[in-house]
Amino acid sequence: MRIDQVLYMVRLELDAARVARETINRNLSPRNDDLGYLVHCCLADLFGTGSVQPFRVLSERSRWLVVLGYTKTRSEELRQHAADFADPGHYAACDWDGLAVKPLPTEWQTGRRLLFNVRVCPVVRLSSDVEVHGKNGETRGYRAGSEIDAWEHFRFFAAKNQTDISRDDAYKNWLSERLGNAASISAANIRSFRRLRLTRRDHGRPRKAGILERPDVILQGDITVGDATAFETLLGSGVGRHRAFGFGMLLLRPPEG
């Protein structure tokens, strides 16, 4: 499959019922609410693992799942890969007449202001075992490698121990760290927040599926492009953890007014 240097945005629609059948086919819990995992499986089978990533499911409660994603693969190459190798069930799940691909700008001007919307899983992975004391004096232990909600991390584990930091500020700081020199944040706020049960498979043989509970957050705000090359790389790679499963895709639009 040919890979371009140009980054493209893909829009496609997937039949929700056909995608949901993967819950049964892959022996996942029918109570699992991690739609991103099922869409990930479908996209990987259609276009190749990681070919359309990061992505975002825009509509979750209708017959058709509207999916946006970033890729460096041309439209004709995506179609050909699916025709040659995809499972017939996944192939039938895609509305091929509705598949649309457009190139993104090849250069992002330093200093350009943009509005953004991004779905993220704001967690921090601990590098060592730690213990914290709750409000009532109880002790909670966390092992190295654990993923901790970024809000809790800023409150209990950060060097300044900012116990009074708001969730909005914690997630804004978390996002700013991950943008690095690619962009700076002028403003950011939480549009939606929930705790989501995510399905993930281990690396054993055979691989077993487990359920993790993580924060599922949509942030929106205002950013300014810093390093143009780093910004383009950031768009293509996504932001934060679980980028292969519907998190981390930066959606951009021009400032209002």
Backbone bond lengths (Angstrom), bond angles and torsions (degrees), N, CA, C in turn:
res aa  C-N    CA-C-N  psi(-1)  N-CA   C-N-CA  omega(-1)  CA-C   N-CA-C  phi
1 M - - - 1.463 - - 1.526 109.71 -
2 R 1.333 116.03 132.96 1.460 121.03 -178.62 1.520 110.79 -76.62
3 I 1.328 116.68 132.25 1.460 122.43 178.00 1.520 108.94 -112.99
4 D 1.338 117.51 123.08 1.459 122.54 178.96 1.519 110.43 -89.89
5 Q 1.336 115.36 165.01 1.455 120.70 171.08 1.523 110.72 -82.93
6 V 1.336 115.83 -21.78 1.463 120.90 178.88 1.525 109.60 -72.53
7 L 1.321 116.79 139.56 1.453 121.36 175.69 1.520 108.72 -94.76
8 Y 1.330 115.93 131.07 1.452 121.97 -179.36 1.529 110.20 -112.55
9 M 1.332 115.49 151.68 1.457 121.00 168.27 1.524 108.25 -102.69
10 V 1.332 115.28 132.78 1.459 122.64 -179.68 1.522 109.00 -110.75
11 R 1.321 116.34 139.31 1.460 121.79 170.95 1.518 108.14 -127.08
12 L 1.329 116.57 127.30 1.452 120.70 177.18 1.518 109.92 -145.82
13 E 1.310 115.47 162.27 1.459 121.39 178.42 1.522 108.66 -120.80
14 L 1.333 115.22 134.92 1.461 122.19 -178.94 1.520 109.36 -117.76
15 D 1.320 115.93 138.87 1.457 121.54 177.18 1.525 108.91 -67.65
16 A 1.327 116.58 115.51 1.465 121.13 -174.04 1.518 112.23 -60.79
17 A 1.327 117.03 -37.97 1.465 120.43 -177.83 1.520 110.68 -66.31
18 R 1.330 116.92 -43.15 1.468 119.87 -179.95 1.526 111.25 -66.52
19 V 1.340 116.17 -39.93 1.466 119.13 178.11 1.529 110.24 -64.96
20 A 1.346 116.52 -39.53 1.468 120.57 -178.59 1.526 111.94 -63.60
21 R 1.321 117.67 -26.16 1.462 119.95 179.28 1.520 112.23 -62.51
22 E 1.360 115.59 -21.63 1.459 118.99 177.01 1.519 111.54 -63.46
23 T 1.339 117.19 -23.95 1.456 120.19 175.70 1.521 110.33 -57.06
24 I 1.327 115.80 -42.15 1.456 120.95 179.42 1.524 110.49 -78.94
25 N 1.333 116.67 -45.84 1.466 120.71 -176.10 1.522 112.43 -60.46
26 R 1.326 117.15 -31.68 1.466 121.23 -177.30 1.531 112.36 -103.42
27 N 1.326 115.36 13.43 1.472 121.05 175.17 1.527 112.72 57.42
28 L 1.328 115.92 40.22 1.453 120.70 176.47 1.515 110.15 -93.86
29 S 1.328 116.02 156.77 1.453 120.14 -179.40 1.521 110.69 -63.19
30 P 1.344 118.45 130.79 1.466 119.62 178.37 1.522 112.60 -65.61
31 R 1.340 118.15 -14.67 1.461 121.19 177.62 1.522 111.96 -88.41
32 N 1.330 115.92 -4.12 1.453 119.63 -179.17 1.532 110.86 -64.98
33 D 1.356 117.33 133.28 1.458 120.66 -178.28 1.522 112.58 -108.81
34 D 1.318 117.39 17.95 1.456 121.83 -177.85 1.524 110.11 -89.50
35 L 1.316 116.67 78.86 1.454 121.32 -179.90 1.521 111.11 -62.84
36 G 1.325 117.70 -31.92 1.456 121.44 -179.67 1.517 112.75 -57.82
37 Y 1.325 117.15 -34.76 1.464 120.26 179.32 1.523 110.69 -65.19
38 L 1.337 116.35 -42.51 1.459 120.54 -178.56 1.522 111.27 -68.54
39 V 1.335 117.11 -40.52 1.456 120.54 176.87 1.525 110.28 -65.32
40 H 1.326 117.35 -38.88 1.464 121.79 175.42 1.528 110.64 -56.01
41 C 1.330 116.95 -47.11 1.466 120.68 -179.91 1.528 110.92 -61.18
42 C 1.327 115.88 -41.21 1.459 121.04 -179.18 1.529 111.06 -66.22
43 L 1.332 117.58 -47.94 1.458 121.38 -179.18 1.526 111.65 -63.81
44 A 1.333 116.46 -39.78 1.460 120.05 -179.99 1.522 110.95 -63.89
45 D 1.332 116.74 -39.20 1.456 120.03 179.49 1.522 111.23 -71.97
46 L 1.330 117.83 -37.72 1.458 121.74 -178.86 1.530 111.89 -69.46
47 F 1.320 116.79 -48.45 1.460 120.61 -166.96 1.521 115.01 -118.73
48 G 1.329 117.94 -4.40 1.448 121.57 -176.15 1.516 110.82 102.41
49 T 1.323 116.78 142.85 1.458 121.61 -176.97 1.527 111.74 -58.09
50 G 1.315 116.41 124.71 1.459 121.64 177.12 1.515 114.88 79.61
51 S 1.331 118.34 -0.08 1.455 120.00 -176.90 1.527 111.58 -69.44
52 V 1.328 118.16 -42.17 1.460 122.58 174.63 1.516 107.12 -111.47
53 Q 1.341 114.90 95.17 1.472 120.81 -174.03 1.516 108.58 -166.98
54 P 1.332 118.02 131.94 1.461 127.82 3.51 1.529 111.12 -75.49
55 F 1.343 114.90 168.42 1.450 119.88 176.89 1.522 109.46 -140.58
56 R 1.323 115.14 169.61 1.469 121.30 179.82 1.524 108.60 -143.34
57 V 1.327 116.89 129.55 1.457 122.16 173.97 1.526 107.15 -88.97
58 L 1.338 116.03 116.14 1.458 120.22 -174.80 1.521 113.15 -87.80
59 S 1.315 116.83 -34.56 1.469 120.01 178.85 1.516 108.58 -125.41
60 E 1.335 116.34 127.49 1.456 120.93 -174.77 1.519 113.15 -116.98
61 R 1.317 117.88 -9.78 1.464 119.85 -171.97 1.528 111.91 -123.44
62 S 1.314 115.77 40.56 1.455 120.85 175.98 1.524 107.95 -138.58
63 R 1.328 116.29 176.41 1.463 119.10 -178.74 1.519 111.55 -63.03
64 W 1.337 116.26 -36.06 1.458 120.50 -177.49 1.517 110.53 -109.70
65 L 1.324 115.90 130.67 1.458 122.27 176.14 1.523 107.88 -89.55
66 V 1.325 116.42 116.11 1.463 120.62 177.40 1.525 108.47 -85.67
67 V 1.337 116.43 121.85 1.463 121.64 -175.31 1.528 109.28 -121.94
68 L 1.329 116.12 129.77 1.456 122.35 169.95 1.518 108.32 -109.44
69 G 1.329 116.28 146.52 1.458 119.51 178.91 1.513 110.96 -155.80
70 Y 1.335 116.10 165.68 1.456 121.69 174.75 1.528 108.93 -109.86
71 T 1.324 115.39 144.17 1.464 120.56 -179.39 1.524 109.29 -153.15
72 K 1.319 116.57 159.92 1.466 122.06 171.59 1.523 110.60 -110.85
73 T 1.325 115.53 17.81 1.458 121.63 -179.80 1.518 110.05 -108.20
74 R 1.312 116.68 134.30 1.451 121.31 -178.25 1.527 111.23 -68.44
75 S 1.337 114.48 158.01 1.461 121.35 -177.92 1.517 112.15 -55.77
76 E 1.338 117.21 -47.41 1.464 119.80 -177.68 1.520 112.18 -64.92
77 E 1.334 116.46 -31.29 1.461 120.44 178.43 1.531 110.80 -72.13
78 L 1.319 116.77 -38.81 1.462 120.43 176.59 1.530 110.51 -61.02
79 R 1.331 115.16 -47.24 1.464 119.98 -179.94 1.523 111.39 -61.46
80 Q 1.333 117.02 -42.85 1.461 120.22 -177.20 1.519 111.86 -67.09
81 H 1.334 116.52 -40.43 1.467 119.86 178.85 1.516 110.32 -61.64
82 A 1.339 116.77 -43.13 1.461 120.23 179.39 1.525 111.04 -64.69
83 A 1.328 116.53 -42.19 1.464 120.19 -179.81 1.521 111.63 -64.66
84 D 1.324 117.01 -34.66 1.464 120.90 -176.78 1.525 113.44 -81.32
85 F 1.338 117.45 -35.90 1.461 118.72 -165.77 1.528 116.45 -127.91
86 A 1.327 119.14 -15.52 1.461 119.92 -172.58 1.519 112.28 -71.03
87 D 1.335 114.97 149.66 1.452 121.18 171.14 1.531 108.71 -60.87
88 P 1.337 118.84 137.82 1.471 120.43 -178.52 1.526 113.63 -55.73
89 G 1.343 117.02 -34.78 1.452 119.91 179.10 1.511 112.13 -64.69
90 H 1.339 116.95 -44.10 1.453 120.56 177.20 1.523 110.97 -67.44
91 Y 1.332 116.64 -39.63 1.458 120.31 179.92 1.520 110.61 -60.35
92 A 1.336 115.83 -41.80 1.462 120.45 -179.99 1.523 112.03 -71.20
93 A 1.337 117.84 -20.32 1.462 121.05 -178.67 1.521 112.45 -74.13
94 C 1.338 117.36 -19.57 1.456 121.20 -175.50 1.532 110.95 -93.51
95 D 1.319 116.61 134.20 1.465 122.16 172.81 1.529 107.81 -83.86
96 W 1.333 115.92 93.89 1.456 120.50 -172.89 1.524 112.82 -67.67
97 D 1.317 117.68 -28.12 1.464 119.94 176.96 1.522 111.12 -66.80
98 G 1.320 116.79 -25.73 1.455 120.91 -177.79 1.514 114.54 -93.58
99 L 1.353 118.26 -2.45 1.461 120.83 179.87 1.529 109.95 -65.95
100 A 1.331 116.66 125.74 1.467 121.47 -179.65 1.521 109.37 -133.34
101 V 1.335 115.63 139.24 1.460 121.70 -179.81 1.521 108.70 -135.36
102 K 1.335 116.90 133.94 1.463 120.18 176.47 1.525 109.33 -135.45
103 P 1.337 117.54 147.11 1.471 120.00 176.82 1.514 110.77 -77.62
104 L 1.311 116.11 143.54 1.464 121.45 172.89 1.527 109.22 -87.84
105 P 1.334 118.00 166.79 1.467 119.68 177.89 1.524 111.60 -54.57
106 T 1.324 116.06 141.24 1.467 120.28 178.67 1.524 111.39 -80.58
107 E 1.331 116.43 -16.93 1.459 120.66 177.39 1.527 109.38 -137.80
108 W 1.334 115.71 134.41 1.468 121.37 175.50 1.515 107.30 -110.17
109 Q 1.321 116.65 115.86 1.452 121.64 -174.19 1.521 111.93 -67.23
110 T 1.315 115.80 128.58 1.458 120.93 175.24 1.522 110.14 -58.57
111 G 1.324 116.31 132.63 1.449 121.34 -178.31 1.516 113.99 91.82
112 R 1.333 117.13 -3.61 1.464 119.77 -179.90 1.526 109.88 -71.98
113 R 1.309 116.24 131.56 1.464 121.88 179.65 1.529 109.72 -92.75
114 L 1.335 116.49 136.45 1.458 122.43 -177.48 1.527 109.72 -140.64
115 L 1.321 115.79 148.35 1.451 120.96 169.46 1.517 107.77 -92.40
116 F 1.333 116.74 143.91 1.454 119.82 -176.71 1.527 111.06 -131.72
117 N 1.316 114.01 157.62 1.462 122.94 172.39 1.519 105.74 -142.40
118 V 1.324 117.66 128.29 1.453 120.18 -176.79 1.526 110.45 -146.48
119 R 1.312 116.08 136.50 1.459 121.74 172.71 1.521 107.68 -93.98
120 V 1.324 117.52 123.82 1.459 121.33 -175.48 1.521 111.12 -132.50
121 C 1.311 113.46 160.79 1.463 121.79 170.98 1.524 105.95 -114.04
122 P 1.346 117.82 88.54 1.465 121.18 -171.19 1.529 112.72 -78.40
123 V 1.320 115.24 88.92 1.458 120.93 179.24 1.515 109.56 -127.24
124 V 1.320 115.58 158.07 1.454 123.23 175.88 1.525 107.99 -123.42
125 R 1.329 116.40 131.21 1.463 120.50 179.33 1.528 109.41 -88.75
126 L 1.326 116.47 125.43 1.464 121.25 -178.15 1.526 110.69 -75.12
127 S 1.314 115.75 139.48 1.462 121.05 -179.34 1.523 112.33 -91.88
128 S 1.335 117.44 -12.58 1.468 120.49 -179.26 1.528 109.70 -151.95
129 D 1.323 116.76 165.10 1.464 121.07 176.95 1.532 109.29 -67.13
130 V 1.326 116.27 138.08 1.463 119.80 178.67 1.521 109.45 -140.99
131 E 1.329 115.50 158.21 1.454 122.47 173.81 1.520 108.54 -127.95
132 V 1.329 116.47 142.06 1.457 121.15 177.76 1.518 108.36 -129.77
133 H 1.323 115.87 157.64 1.459 121.64 179.91 1.527 109.07 -109.37
134 G 1.311 117.17 126.66 1.456 122.28 179.28 1.510 111.89 -75.34
135 K 1.339 114.90 179.61 1.461 120.34 -177.88 1.519 111.94 -62.24
136 N 1.330 116.51 -30.88 1.462 120.16 -177.58 1.530 112.25 -95.83
137 G 1.316 116.38 12.76 1.457 120.58 177.24 1.514 114.94 88.12
138 E 1.339 117.31 -2.42 1.458 119.16 179.75 1.532 110.49 -72.15
139 T 1.324 114.95 150.81 1.461 120.86 -178.55 1.527 109.91 -104.28
140 R 1.318 114.84 133.14 1.452 120.71 176.31 1.521 108.94 -121.53
141 G 1.321 115.57 133.57 1.458 120.14 -179.44 1.518 112.03 -108.07
142 Y 1.336 116.76 143.22 1.457 123.49 177.86 1.523 108.39 -128.94
143 R 1.309 116.49 133.71 1.458 121.10 -179.67 1.529 111.10 -87.02
144 A 1.325 115.75 155.48 1.461 121.16 175.03 1.524 109.20 -57.52
145 G 1.326 115.73 138.21 1.452 120.93 -178.15 1.516 113.97 93.78
146 S 1.344 117.56 -11.65 1.458 120.57 178.95 1.531 110.01 -67.99
147 E 1.321 115.27 145.68 1.455 120.90 174.65 1.524 109.14 -96.59
148 I 1.335 115.73 123.34 1.451 121.59 -175.91 1.528 109.17 -115.32
149 D 1.313 116.70 137.59 1.459 121.74 173.82 1.534 108.98 -50.33
150 A 1.337 116.71 130.47 1.468 120.98 -175.95 1.522 111.93 -58.20
151 W 1.325 117.34 -31.93 1.466 119.95 177.81 1.528 110.01 -64.12
152 E 1.335 116.83 -45.67 1.463 119.88 177.40 1.516 110.75 -64.25
153 H 1.312 116.72 -38.01 1.459 119.94 -178.62 1.522 110.94 -62.74
154 F 1.323 117.37 -45.68 1.465 120.25 178.62 1.531 111.20 -65.17
155 R 1.332 117.22 -34.59 1.462 120.55 -177.33 1.527 113.11 -74.41
156 F 1.339 116.62 -40.42 1.460 120.21 -169.94 1.525 115.16 -113.33
157 F 1.342 117.03 -26.63 1.463 118.71 -171.72 1.524 113.82 -111.50
158 A 1.339 117.17 -21.08 1.464 119.25 -178.47 1.519 110.11 -64.48
159 A 1.332 115.30 156.41 1.469 120.37 -174.41 1.529 112.31 -57.13
160 K 1.325 117.36 -37.96 1.463 120.53 -177.47 1.524 112.30 -87.18
161 N 1.331 116.56 -4.77 1.462 120.91 176.63 1.534 110.93 50.57
162 Q 1.332 115.69 61.07 1.463 121.44 -173.61 1.532 110.91 -81.13
163 T 1.313 116.49 76.45 1.463 120.94 -174.25 1.521 113.01 -65.55
164 D 1.345 117.36 -20.85 1.458 119.83 -177.29 1.528 112.97 -99.62
165 I 1.331 119.01 8.90 1.455 121.33 -178.05 1.528 109.93 -69.05
166 S 1.333 116.37 139.12 1.456 120.34 179.77 1.524 110.05 -77.56
167 R 1.325 115.77 159.92 1.465 120.17 178.06 1.536 109.85 -62.97
168 D 1.349 116.83 -40.26 1.471 120.11 178.31 1.526 110.99 -57.61
169 D 1.329 116.56 -48.64 1.460 120.06 -177.96 1.527 111.77 -66.87
170 A 1.332 116.30 -38.05 1.461 120.11 179.97 1.523 110.49 -62.54
171 Y 1.321 116.53 -45.36 1.466 119.94 -178.75 1.531 110.91 -71.57
172 K 1.330 116.99 -32.79 1.465 119.58 175.45 1.529 109.96 -64.23
173 N 1.328 117.75 -44.07 1.465 121.13 177.78 1.521 111.48 -63.40
174 W 1.331 115.29 -41.96 1.477 120.49 178.38 1.523 110.29 -59.35
175 L 1.337 116.71 -46.63 1.459 120.62 -179.31 1.521 111.14 -65.34
176 S 1.333 117.13 -41.14 1.454 121.11 -179.51 1.528 111.01 -59.83
177 E 1.324 116.99 -40.82 1.461 120.84 178.61 1.522 111.48 -61.97
178 R 1.322 116.66 -35.93 1.461 120.48 -177.03 1.524 113.31 -82.85
179 L 1.316 116.57 -21.81 1.464 119.39 173.27 1.527 110.97 -73.86
180 G 1.321 115.94 -30.65 1.458 119.77 179.20 1.514 111.98 57.81
181 N 1.348 115.87 -135.45 1.464 119.73 -179.53 1.522 112.32 -87.03
182 A 1.344 117.30 2.37 1.463 120.15 179.39 1.522 111.75 -69.24
183 A 1.330 116.60 -36.54 1.466 120.93 -178.53 1.519 109.59 -162.21
184 S 1.318 115.44 155.72 1.463 121.68 175.58 1.516 109.21 -115.14
185 I 1.328 116.22 147.28 1.462 121.74 -177.95 1.517 110.50 -96.38
186 S 1.340 115.64 125.34 1.458 120.26 173.75 1.524 110.55 -89.08
187 A 1.335 115.50 -37.00 1.464 120.60 179.80 1.516 108.22 -156.15
188 A 1.341 115.39 146.98 1.459 120.77 176.89 1.518 108.81 -156.70
189 N 1.320 116.19 140.89 1.453 120.01 176.58 1.523 109.89 -146.65
190 I 1.317 114.91 163.30 1.459 121.45 -178.75 1.524 109.01 -83.52
191 R 1.318 115.55 122.20 1.456 119.90 174.78 1.520 110.39 -87.82
192 S 1.337 117.31 -37.78 1.467 120.93 177.08 1.520 108.97 -152.17
193 F 1.331 115.17 152.26 1.471 121.38 179.08 1.518 108.98 -145.64
194 R 1.325 116.01 138.47 1.459 122.19 173.17 1.522 108.52 -157.83
195 R 1.296 114.94 162.82 1.461 121.12 171.26 1.524 107.02 -96.93
196 L 1.325 116.10 128.53 1.463 120.88 -173.91 1.518 110.49 -120.98
197 R 1.326 115.41 138.99 1.469 121.07 175.50 1.519 108.30 -88.59
198 L 1.341 116.52 114.98 1.457 123.25 -176.62 1.516 110.78 -102.80
199 T 1.317 115.89 139.46 1.459 121.21 175.18 1.523 109.32 -94.37
200 R 1.317 117.01 127.41 1.455 121.45 175.55 1.522 109.06 -138.18
201 R 1.319 115.63 144.78 1.461 120.97 178.06 1.526 110.13 -101.00
202 D 1.346 115.36 143.20 1.459 118.99 177.35 1.531 108.86 -80.55
203 H 1.332 115.82 -175.24 1.464 120.30 -177.55 1.525 112.19 -107.40
204 G 1.318 116.20 21.38 1.452 120.22 178.52 1.523 111.19 -78.48
205 R 1.311 115.69 179.01 1.460 122.42 177.26 1.519 108.63 -129.21
206 P 1.356 118.47 108.25 1.462 125.53 1.26 1.524 111.20 -76.91
207 R 1.335 116.30 160.67 1.456 120.80 179.77 1.519 109.36 -73.90
208 K 1.324 115.72 135.66 1.456 121.27 -179.37 1.525 110.10 -114.03
209 A 1.329 115.48 141.51 1.465 120.95 179.82 1.517 110.01 -88.62
210 G 1.327 115.76 137.50 1.456 121.79 175.64 1.516 109.56 -129.05
211 I 1.326 116.95 165.28 1.458 122.63 -178.71 1.529 109.81 -112.49
212 L 1.326 116.09 127.03 1.455 123.29 175.67 1.523 108.89 -114.65
213 E 1.323 116.94 144.25 1.466 119.94 173.85 1.522 108.46 -106.41
214 R 1.334 116.05 124.97 1.454 121.57 -175.04 1.529 110.58 -138.86
215 P 1.341 117.59 158.45 1.468 120.11 174.75 1.527 110.53 -70.58
216 D 1.318 115.95 136.68 1.460 123.41 178.01 1.526 106.34 -120.80
217 V 1.335 116.59 109.20 1.465 121.29 -167.91 1.527 110.63 -129.20
218 I 1.319 116.27 136.91 1.458 121.45 169.79 1.523 107.31 -107.21
219 L 1.330 115.77 120.02 1.455 122.80 178.18 1.523 109.33 -108.41
220 Q 1.312 115.78 144.38 1.455 120.07 175.16 1.519 108.61 -138.95
221 G 1.329 115.49 154.69 1.450 118.06 -179.18 1.506 112.58 170.81
222 D 1.331 114.60 -147.80 1.452 122.84 -168.46 1.530 107.81 -134.18
223 I 1.342 116.93 126.20 1.463 120.60 178.35 1.520 110.09 -129.61
224 T 1.330 114.86 161.01 1.460 122.18 175.85 1.516 108.53 -124.47
225 V 1.330 116.30 129.43 1.462 120.77 -178.82 1.524 109.71 -63.95
226 G 1.338 116.47 131.52 1.451 122.32 176.35 1.513 110.16 -99.43
227 D 1.329 116.25 -94.35 1.461 121.74 174.89 1.524 108.74 -82.15
228 A 1.326 117.31 115.66 1.466 121.52 -173.46 1.522 112.13 -62.92
229 T 1.328 117.31 -41.29 1.465 120.36 179.83 1.515 110.82 -66.55
230 A 1.328 116.71 -43.57 1.466 120.62 178.31 1.520 110.94 -63.81
231 F 1.339 117.03 -33.67 1.456 120.76 -179.83 1.520 110.74 -66.61
232 E 1.316 117.41 -43.65 1.468 120.50 177.96 1.527 110.82 -62.91
233 T 1.329 116.49 -40.69 1.467 120.33 177.54 1.518 110.58 -63.01
234 L 1.332 116.67 -40.25 1.463 121.47 179.40 1.521 111.17 -61.72
235 L 1.337 117.23 -43.28 1.459 120.40 178.92 1.524 110.62 -58.50
236 G 1.325 116.00 -44.53 1.458 119.96 -176.68 1.508 114.33 -72.27
237 S 1.329 117.29 -26.58 1.467 120.05 -177.41 1.523 112.70 -95.85
238 G 1.343 117.26 -27.52 1.459 120.34 -178.50 1.516 111.93 89.80
239 V 1.336 115.47 174.16 1.460 122.37 -173.43 1.528 110.55 -118.84
240 G 1.332 116.27 128.98 1.460 120.58 171.01 1.516 114.69 82.85
241 R 1.318 114.71 -165.25 1.463 122.74 -177.15 1.530 111.27 -84.76
242 H 1.350 114.60 160.25 1.471 123.44 174.67 1.524 112.40 60.93
243 R 1.338 114.90 36.56 1.466 120.39 -179.16 1.525 112.52 -67.17
244 A 1.312 117.64 -23.77 1.466 120.32 -179.97 1.523 112.19 -78.43
245 F 1.340 116.85 -4.10 1.458 120.13 -170.85 1.527 113.20 -124.40
246 G 1.327 116.70 30.95 1.454 120.31 174.22 1.511 115.59 99.41
247 F 1.338 117.83 6.73 1.465 121.83 178.23 1.534 109.46 -110.28
248 G 1.348 115.21 156.34 1.462 120.11 166.18 1.507 117.48 91.22
249 M 1.345 119.48 0.36 1.465 120.35 -179.42 1.527 109.97 -84.41
250 L 1.326 117.00 116.17 1.453 122.27 177.73 1.523 109.65 -79.02
251 L 1.340 116.14 118.09 1.456 121.75 173.24 1.518 108.15 -99.65
252 L 1.327 116.71 132.00 1.465 121.86 -171.05 1.521 110.86 -121.35
253 R 1.330 114.85 150.71 1.463 120.88 172.42 1.530 107.88 -153.14
254 P 1.327 117.55 161.25 1.471 120.04 -176.95 1.519 110.81 -72.90
255 P 1.324 116.79 157.24 1.475 120.63 176.94 1.520 110.61 -60.46
256 E 1.300 116.11 150.12 1.465 120.97 178.53 1.517 110.46 -80.46
257 G 1.319 114.93 143.96 1.448 119.66 177.02 1.517 113.83 85.49
